[in-house]
Amino acid sequence: MGMIGGGPGAFIGPVHRIAAEMDREIELVAGAFSSDAARSAAAGEVYRIDPARAYSDVAAMLAGEAARDDGIDFVAIVSPNHHHLPAARAALAAGIPVLSDKPMTATLAEAKELAALVAAAGLPYGLTYTYSGYPLVREARARIAAGAIGTVRKVVVEYPQGWLAGEAAGKQAEWRVDPARAGDGGCIGDIGVHAFHLAEFVTGLAVTELLADLGAVVPGRALDDDCTVLLRFANGARGVLLASQIEVGELNGLRFRIYGDKGGLTWRQEEPNTLILNRLDGSSEVIRAGTGLLGPDAAARSRTPGGHPEGYLEAFANLYRDFAAQLRGEPAPLLPGIAEGLRSMAFIAAAVAASRARAGWVTLDI
C-alpha cells in the first residue's frame, strides 16, 4: 500500500496504517505523506518504511513505484478533501486502485468526474465510511433486512461533537473550516455525511427528499458547524439527521435509532459492542459483539470473544479487509464505493444549497 497524506500532525494517517495492517493482508510500504519533502521523509521514518519510498509528491511516488518489481498494489488517500480528486485521478491514470477517506471529493461536480474516471479505468475504488465496518452495525443491517423490526417507519441518526465550539485551532481543525480545503460543507461534509451514509446503509433505504437547516454558529465561520436535516425515505419512512460540532462536552456521539412497525434498533458508537432490539410486545434483546447471536457477516468481522471490546480501529480494519478481497477479485458487497460516494456528495450539495436558499423540501435524485 502507498499512502497519500498522513504526514506529521495528521490524525487519520496512523489510523489507516494500523487498520490496514491489522489482519496482515496489507503492508504500508510507500507514501507521499506531505507536499513538503522533508515532512514526507519525517513521516516515512515514523511509519518505518524504506527512506527511498517516502516521496516528495504523488507523481514521484507513482513513478518510483512503477519502476519497482515490488511496487504498490493500491493507494490509500488520507489527505484533506480538496486533494481527493487529483490524487485519485493520478493513481487511476497510473493503473493503481484507490481506497479513499470520505467524503469522496470536495464537491459534487468533482465526484461525478471521479466516478467517470473510475468507470473508464475499471479499477477497484472504495471509501472508508468507517462506521459501516462495525460488526453490530452490519448486524443491525442484516436484522432489518430479515424483517426483525418490520417495515421501517422512522430513522433518527445523530452525530454530536463539541471540539469546534470555540476557535478552530490546530491542523485538524483549520482545514475543516476552510472552504478551499473542505469543500462546500463544513460539519455536514465532515460528520453529517457519516450519519447520512449510516442511515441508508443500515436501513437499506434511499433518502429521496430532505429539508435542511445548516448554520455557522461560531461567529466568523465560513462553513456550517451545526446541522438539522429532515429526511424522507423511498418507502415513505421519515427521519431526522442531527450533526453538530459545537455541542460542548460531546466527543464522538454517533448514534442511530431505527423504528419499524414491529420493533426498533438502537446503537451508539461510544458503546459499539451493544445493539438493542426493542419489540412491540415490550420485550428487549441486548445483542453483544463476539457472541453466538450474530449473523454470518457480523461474526466474520469480529476478532475477539464477547466481553473483549472492539471499536474504531477494528471497524476500519474490516473495510481494509473488504478492499483486500476486492483486489483479489472476490466480492465485498458491503464496502462503500462509487455509488455511496456519489449519493453522499449529492446529499451534502443538496443540504447546503437548500439551507442557503431556504428552499424547503428538495429532491435527492442521484
Secondary structure by P-SEA (a helix, b strand, c coil): cccccccccccaaaaaaaaaacccccccccccccccaaaaaaaaaaaccccccccccaaaaaaaaaaccccccbbbbcccccaaaaaaaaaaaabbbbbbcccccccaaaaaaaaaaaaaacbbbbbcccccccaaaaaaaaaaaacccccccbbbbbbbbccccccccccccccccccccccccccccccaaaaaaaaaaaaccccccbbbbbbcccccccccccbbbbbbccccccbbbbbbccccccccccbbbbbccccbbbbbcccccbbbbbccccbbbbbbcccccccaaaaaaccccccccccaaaaaaaaaaaaaaaaacccccccccaaaaaaaaaaaaaaaaaaaaccccccccc
